Amino acid sequence: MKYSKTIMLQSCHFNYGETYEAHKNNIMKETISTKEYMRVLEDIHGHDFKIVVDITKEEYSTGLNYMVDDVVINDIVQEWNNKNLSVHEDFVSHGCRATTENMALLLKCKLERKINNCKIKVTVHETRDMYASV
């Protein structure tokens, strides 16, 4: 049995690696110049991400009523809605940039911790013709 859920997500991130470094080295300080602050702000851009979560379970019985509680999926994905992913704890704690590839990988890991005994595939569409799937 296969279950598929599509969720739209609006988020932003830094575009360049230098901006991640500028943020880490300057924004986190108590004092920062306007020039340094503007450098970081000018590099932020956003997307309307389309997140597709596919869940497959080998054995499914009609007595189960449903394979997965989609509230679990919504709650996990919506943690990133209207957020700057570059400074979100999920990415910062893993020391990774907020790329489409990392989004797919982190979402899959978060879902696997909540949904058991299923195969999970996550696809993150950044644009109509660019996506990452894991």
C-alpha positions as CSV (number, residue, x, y, z in Angstrom):
1,M,0.0,0.0,0.0
2,K,1.3,3.5,-0.9
3,Y,0.2,6.7,0.8
4,S,1.2,10.1,-0.7
5,K,0.9,13.6,0.8
6,T,1.8,16.9,-0.9
7,I,2.3,20.0,1.2
8,M,3.2,23.5,0.1
9,L,5.8,25.3,2.1
10,Q,7.0,28.9,2.0
11,S,10.5,29.3,3.3
12,C,13.6,31.2,2.7
13,H,17.4,30.6,2.9
14,F,20.7,32.2,2.3
15,N,22.0,31.8,-1.2
16,Y,25.8,31.7,-0.9
17,G,28.2,30.0,1.5
18,E,29.8,33.3,2.3
19,T,26.6,34.5,3.7
20,Y,26.4,31.5,6.1
21,E,29.9,32.5,7.3
22,A,29.0,36.2,7.6
23,H,25.9,35.2,9.7
24,K,27.9,32.9,11.9
25,N,30.8,35.3,12.4
26,N,28.9,38.6,12.6
27,I,25.2,38.3,13.3
28,M,25.8,36.2,16.4
29,K,27.8,38.9,18.0
30,E,26.2,41.4,20.2
31,T,27.3,44.3,18.1
32,I,27.2,44.4,14.3
33,S,27.5,47.1,11.7
34,T,24.7,48.0,9.5
35,K,26.9,47.1,6.5
36,E,27.5,43.5,7.8
37,Y,23.8,43.1,8.7
38,M,22.7,44.3,5.2
39,R,25.1,41.9,3.5
40,V,23.3,39.0,5.2
41,L,19.8,40.4,4.5
42,E,20.4,41.0,0.8
43,D,21.3,37.4,0.2
44,I,18.1,35.9,1.6
45,H,15.6,34.6,-0.9
46,G,12.6,32.4,-0.7
47,H,10.6,29.7,-2.5
48,D,7.2,28.1,-2.6
49,F,8.5,24.6,-1.9
50,K,6.4,21.6,-2.8
51,I,7.0,18.7,-0.4
52,V,5.9,15.2,-1.4
53,V,5.9,12.5,1.2
54,D,5.4,8.9,-0.1
55,I,4.9,6.2,2.5
56,T,4.8,2.5,1.6
57,K,3.9,-0.4,3.9
58,E,4.3,-4.0,2.7
59,E,1.4,-5.3,4.8
60,Y,-1.8,-3.3,5.3
61,S,-5.0,-4.5,6.7
62,T,-8.4,-2.7,6.3
63,G,-8.8,-3.1,10.0
64,L,-6.1,-0.5,10.6
65,N,-8.3,2.3,9.2
66,Y,-5.3,4.3,8.0
67,M,-1.7,3.7,7.3
68,V,-0.3,6.9,8.8
69,D,-1.7,9.8,10.7
70,D,-1.2,12.7,8.2
71,V,-1.2,15.2,11.2
72,V,2.3,13.8,12.0
73,I,3.5,14.6,8.5
74,N,1.9,18.1,8.5
75,D,3.3,19.0,11.9
76,I,6.9,18.0,10.9
77,V,6.8,19.8,7.6
78,Q,5.0,22.9,8.9
79,E,7.8,23.5,11.4
80,W,9.7,25.0,8.4
81,N,6.8,27.1,7.0
82,N,7.5,30.8,6.9
83,K,11.0,30.4,8.4
84,N,14.5,31.2,7.3
85,L,15.8,27.6,7.1
86,S,19.5,28.8,7.1
87,V,19.1,29.7,10.8
88,H,16.6,27.0,11.7
89,E,17.7,24.7,14.5
90,D,17.3,21.6,12.2
91,F,20.0,22.9,9.9
92,V,22.2,24.6,12.4
93,S,22.4,21.6,14.7
94,H,23.5,19.4,11.7
95,G,26.0,22.1,10.5
96,C,24.5,22.0,7.0
97,R,23.2,24.5,4.5
98,A,19.5,24.8,3.7
99,T,19.7,23.2,0.3
100,T,17.0,21.2,-1.4
101,E,19.0,18.0,-0.9
102,N,19.5,18.6,2.8
103,M,15.8,19.5,3.2
104,A,14.8,16.2,1.7
105,L,17.3,14.3,3.9
106,L,16.4,16.0,7.1
107,L,12.6,15.7,6.6
108,K,13.0,12.0,5.9
109,C,15.0,11.5,9.1
110,K,12.5,13.4,11.1
111,L,9.6,11.4,9.6
112,E,11.4,8.1,10.2
113,R,11.7,8.9,13.9
114,K,7.8,9.3,14.1
115,I,6.5,6.8,11.6
116,N,7.5,3.2,12.1
117,N,7.5,0.0,9.9
118,C,7.1,2.0,6.7
119,K,9.4,2.9,3.8
120,I,9.5,6.7,3.5
121,K,10.4,8.8,0.4
122,V,10.6,12.6,0.5
123,T,10.8,14.8,-2.5
124,V,11.4,18.5,-2.2
125,H,10.6,20.6,-5.2
126,E,12.4,24.0,-5.1
127,T,11.1,24.9,-8.6
128,R,9.0,23.2,-11.2
129,D,12.0,21.6,-12.8
130,M,14.4,21.2,-9.8
131,Y,14.0,18.8,-7.0
132,A,15.8,16.4,-4.6
133,S,14.4,13.1,-3.6
134,V,15.6,10.6,-0.9
